């Protein structure tokens, strides 16, 4: 090929390359690469931190007791023990404000008014006078009563079946007929029975009235001695003459001075029969009746239902002791000079030897 032909070819090729480059740069290409997809980052939202848990409620229970003596103390202990064992432990889920009226109705009212001012969550009223004071002081705070003989006669509740308002609890009404029958069984020759009680305690008056209505059918005559405070109990006991036994009903004034009654009974060899087990443990001869510790536990069972919101006081019937017991004191029998019949020994639920 001639030199001219070679240069002509070279020029043509170079021109083609330059032309193609020029078209591409000017966007002349008809084929476009697909655009890369745009990705949007998802927006991050902050999750709110959970609210702190509400602290568990601590319930405050005001306990008002007319006087301190073994029976009422046992009822209080039974109440506290039941709550401790059923989710309301003292110092954790519940706190108590314990107050004793020292036998004074006026002090009992002052205590109840203090509980209302302190806005306690519940009141436990032990014995009739303190239950009356608590019921008068508030119609809103739940009130549990115990060791109250006849809450209807004492005007604490409207009825035992449906108390109404804010009060419920347990009664310590004694099986008085069975208790007088026990006296006749142990002392078959008994004709006169001395009865010590506080005429100012509504619960005691109710018990004595029942005993007076039953006694004649058993061939018994009741000889009454009424007191107004514990300092009169010893003199009243010593004033009995010609009686065959002493019967102490569930009277707070007399039971708080039971030691003086027992002393007189032992000196004169007149056996003392009690209405409840704590007095027997402290030296009375025997009883067929209540165990106040278990009565307190029974009251505690009712309180737990109220604290849990499962029941309202006004809808809960007043309860009585579920299990009565025959309790006798063997050492007391020796001190009183009494021989306990085999029939009584065989039936006894508890025999105390001290």
C-alpha positions in Angstrom: 0.0 0.0 0.0 1.2 3.5 -0.8 2.2 5.9 2.0 -0.8 8.0 1.0 -3.3 5.1 1.6 -1.8 4.3 5.0 -2.2 7.9 6.3 -5.8 8.1 4.8 -6.8 5.0 6.8 -5.2 6.2 10.0 -6.9 9.5 9.7 -10.3 7.9 9.2 -9.9 5.7 12.3 -8.8 8.6 14.5 -11.7 10.7 13.3 -14.1 8.0 14.2 -12.7 7.7 17.7 -12.9 11.4 18.3 -16.4 11.6 17.0 -17.6 8.8 19.3 -15.9 10.4 22.3 -17.5 13.7 21.5 -21.0 12.2 21.3 -20.7 10.4 24.6 -19.5 13.5 26.4 -22.5 15.5 25.0 -25.0 12.9 26.3 -25.7 11.5 22.9 -25.8 7.9 24.1 -29.3 6.4 23.8 -28.7 3.8 26.5 -28.7 4.9 30.2 -27.7 2.9 33.2 -30.6 2.5 35.7 -30.3 4.9 38.7 -29.1 3.3 41.8 -32.0 2.9 44.3 -32.1 5.4 47.2 -32.3 3.9 50.6 -33.9 5.9 53.5 -32.6 5.1 56.9 -35.6 4.2 59.2 -36.3 6.9 61.8 -35.3 5.8 65.3 -37.9 6.5 68.0 -37.0 6.4 71.6 -39.0 3.9 73.8 -40.2 5.5 77.0 -38.7 3.9 80.1 -41.4 2.0 82.2 -42.7 4.0 85.2 -41.3 2.9 88.5 -43.5 0.4 90.3 -45.7 1.8 93.0 -44.4 0.9 96.5 -46.5 -1.7 98.2 -49.0 -0.2 100.6 -48.3 -0.5 104.3 -51.5 -0.6 106.3 -51.8 1.0 109.7 -54.1 -0.7 112.2 -55.1 1.0 115.5 -55.7 -1.4 118.3 -57.8 -0.2 121.2 -58.3 -2.5 124.3 -60.4 -1.6 127.3 -57.9 -3.1 129.8 -55.0 -5.5 129.8 -55.6 -9.0 131.1 -54.7 -12.5 129.8 -58.0 -13.1 127.9 -58.0 -9.9 125.9 -54.2 -10.0 125.5 -54.6 -13.5 124.0 -57.3 -12.2 121.5 -54.9 -9.4 120.4 -52.0 -11.9 119.9 -54.2 -14.3 117.9 -55.2 -11.4 115.6 -51.6 -10.3 115.0 -50.4 -13.8 114.5 -53.0 -14.6 111.9 -52.1 -11.5 109.9 -48.4 -12.2 110.2 -49.0 -15.7 108.7 -51.2 -14.5 105.9 -49.4 -11.8 104.0 -49.6 -8.9 106.5 -46.5 -9.1 108.5 -45.9 -6.6 111.3 -43.3 -4.0 110.4 -43.6 -4.8 106.6 -47.1 -4.8 105.2 -48.7 -3.6 108.4 -47.9 -1.5 111.4 -49.9 -1.3 114.7 -50.7 1.4 117.2 -51.6 -0.5 120.4 -53.5 1.5 123.0 -55.1 0.4 126.4 -57.9 2.5 127.9 -57.0 1.2 131.4 -60.6 0.5 132.2 -61.8 4.0 131.3 -64.6 4.6 128.8 -63.5 8.2 128.4 -60.0 7.1 127.6 -61.4 4.6 125.1 -63.2 7.4 123.3 -60.1 9.6 123.2 -58.1 6.7 121.7 -60.7 6.1 119.0 -60.8 9.8 118.1 -56.9 9.8 117.8 -57.1 6.8 115.4 -59.6 8.8 113.2 -57.3 11.8 113.3 -54.3 9.6 112.3 -56.3 8.2 109.4 -55.6 4.6 110.3 -56.7 2.0 107.7 -58.5 -0.2 110.2 -59.4 -0.3 113.9 -59.4 -3.5 116.0 -61.6 -2.9 119.1 -61.1 -5.4 121.9 -64.1 -5.7 124.3 -67.5 -4.0 124.4 -66.6 -0.5 125.8 -63.8 0.1 123.2 -66.0 -1.3 120.4 -68.7 1.2 121.4 -66.3 4.1 121.4 -64.8 3.1 118.0 -68.2 2.8 116.4 -69.2 6.2 117.7 -66.0 7.8 116.5 -66.1 6.8 112.8 -68.6 5.5 110.2 -65.9 5.2 107.5 -62.8 3.4 108.8 -63.3 -0.4 108.9 -63.7 -1.7 112.5 -63.1 -5.2 113.6 -64.5 -6.1 117.0 -63.7 -9.0 119.3 -64.4 -10.1 122.8 -67.8 -8.3 122.5 -70.6 -10.4 124.0 -73.7 -8.9 122.4 -72.9 -6.2 119.8 -76.6 -5.7 119.0 -77.6 -4.9 122.6 -74.6 -2.7 122.9 -75.8 -0.8 119.8 -72.5 -1.4 117.9 -74.2 -3.2 114.9 -77.7 -3.2 113.5 -77.9 -7.0 113.5 -75.5 -10.0 113.9 -76.4 -11.4 110.5 -75.9 -8.1 108.5 -74.1 -5.6 110.7 -74.3 -2.8 108.2 -72.0 0.3 108.1 -68.3 -0.3 108.8 -68.3 -2.8 111.7 -68.0 -6.6 111.9 -66.0 -9.1 114.0 -66.5 -11.8 116.6 -68.6 -12.2 119.7 -67.4 -13.9 122.9 -70.9 -14.9 124.0 -70.4 -17.8 126.4 -72.4 -21.0 126.5 -73.8 -20.0 129.9 -76.2 -22.8 130.3 -73.5 -25.4 129.7 -71.2 -23.6 132.2 -73.8 -23.6 134.9 -74.5 -27.3 134.2 -70.8 -27.9 134.6 -70.9 -26.4 138.1 -73.7 -28.8 139.1 -71.8 -31.7 137.6 -68.6 -30.9 139.6 -70.4 -29.8 142.8 -73.7 -31.8 142.8 -74.7 -30.4 146.1 -74.4 -26.7 145.0 -77.4 -24.5 145.7 -76.0 -21.0 145.7 -73.5 -19.6 143.2 -71.9 -16.2 143.7 -71.5 -14.1 140.5 -69.0 -11.2 140.3 -69.4 -8.6 137.6 -69.2 -4.9 136.7 -72.7 -3.5 136.4 -71.4 -0.8 134.1 -70.3 -3.3 131.4 -73.1 -4.0 129.0 -71.6 -7.4 128.1 -71.6 -8.5 131.7 -75.2 -7.4 132.4 -76.3 -9.5 129.4 -74.5 -12.6 130.7 -75.8 -12.2 134.2 -79.4 -11.8 133.0 -79.0 -15.0 130.9 -77.6 -16.8 133.9 -80.4 -15.6 136.1 -83.0 -17.0 133.7 -81.3 -20.4 133.5 -80.3 -21.0 137.1 -83.7 -21.9 138.6 -84.1 -24.8 136.1 -80.8 -26.2 137.4 -81.8 -25.8 141.0 -79.4 -22.9 141.5 -79.7 -19.5 143.1 -77.4 -16.7 141.9 -76.0 -14.4 144.5 -74.8 -11.2 142.8 -72.0 -8.9 143.7 -71.6 -5.8 141.4 -68.4 -3.7 141.3 -67.5 -0.6 139.4 -63.7 -1.0 139.2 -61.0 -3.6 139.8 -60.1 -2.3 143.2 -63.5 -3.4 144.5 -63.2 -7.0 143.4 -61.4 -8.4 146.4 -63.9 -6.9 148.9 -66.9 -8.1 146.8 -65.5 -11.7 146.7 -64.9 -11.6 150.5 -68.5 -10.5 151.1 -70.0 -13.8 149.8 -71.6 -15.9 152.5 -73.0 -19.4 152.2 -72.2 -19.9 148.6 -71.0 -23.2 147.0 -69.1 -21.9 144.0 -68.1 -18.6 142.4 -68.9 -18.0 138.7 -66.9 -15.3 136.9 -68.5 -14.3 133.5 -66.6 -12.7 130.7 -66.3 -9.5 132.7 -63.2 -7.4 131.9 -63.1 -5.6 135.3 -63.3 -8.8 137.3 -61.0 -10.9 135.1 -58.3 -8.1 135.3 -58.3 -8.8 139.1 -58.9 -12.6 138.9 -55.9 -13.2 141.2 -57.8 -11.7 144.1 -60.9 -13.8 143.4 -58.7 -16.9 143.3 -57.0 -16.1 146.6 -60.4 -15.7 148.3 -61.7 -18.9 146.8 -58.6 -20.9 147.8 -58.8 -19.6 151.4 -62.5 -20.4 151.8 -62.3 -23.6 149.7 -65.0 -22.3 147.3 -64.1 -23.3 143.7 -64.0 -20.6 141.1 -65.4 -21.4 137.7 -64.5 -19.1 134.8 -66.1 -18.3 131.4 -62.9 -18.6 129.4 -59.7 -20.6 129.2 -57.2 -17.9 130.1 -58.6 -17.6 133.6 -58.3 -21.4 134.0 -54.7 -21.2 133.0 -54.2 -18.6 135.7 -55.8 -20.7 138.4 -59.6 -21.0 138.1 -61.0 -24.5 138.3 -62.4 -25.0 134.9 -64.6 -23.8 132.0 -66.4 -25.0 129.0 -66.0 -22.1 126.8 -63.9 -19.8 124.7 -60.2 -19.8 123.8 -59.5 -16.1 123.2 -56.4 -16.7 121.2 -58.4 -18.6 118.7 -61.1 -16.0 118.8 -58.5 -13.4 117.9 -57.3 -15.5 115.0 -60.8 -15.9 113.7 -61.1 -12.1 113.8 -57.8 -11.8 112.0 -59.2 -14.0 109.2 -62.0 -11.6 108.7 -59.6 -8.6 108.7 -57.5 -10.1 106.0 -60.5 -10.4 103.6 -61.2 -6.7 104.2 -57.6 -5.6 103.7 -57.5 -7.5 100.5 -60.7 -5.9 99.2 -62.5 -9.2 99.1 -65.3 -8.2 101.5 -66.9 -5.2 103.2 -67.4 -5.1 107.0 -71.1 -4.3 106.8 -71.8 -7.4 104.7 -69.9 -9.9 107.0 -72.0 -11.5 109.8 -70.8 -11.3 113.4 -69.1 -14.7 114.1 -68.9 -16.7 117.3 -66.2 -19.1 118.5 -66.2 -22.1 116.2 -64.8 -24.6 118.7 -65.6 -24.5 122.4 -63.3 -26.4 124.8 -63.6 -28.0 128.2 -60.4 -26.8 130.0 -59.6 -27.8 133.6 -56.8 -27.0 136.1 -55.7 -30.1 138.1 -53.6 -28.1 140.5 -56.4 -25.7 141.1 -58.7 -28.6 142.0 -56.2 -29.5 144.8 -56.1 -25.9 146.1 -59.9 -25.7 146.2 -60.3 -29.2 147.7 -62.4 -30.4 144.8 -62.5 -33.9 143.3 -63.1 -33.7 139.6 -65.6 -36.4 138.4 -64.2 -39.0 136.0 -66.9 -38.0 133.4 -65.4 -34.5 133.3 -61.8 -35.7 133.2 -62.7 -37.9 130.2 -64.3 -35.1 128.2 -61.6 -32.5 128.9 -59.9 -31.0 125.9 -57.1 -29.6 127.9 -55.8 -30.4 131.4 -53.5 -27.8 133.1 -51.2 -29.0 135.8 -50.0 -25.9 137.4 
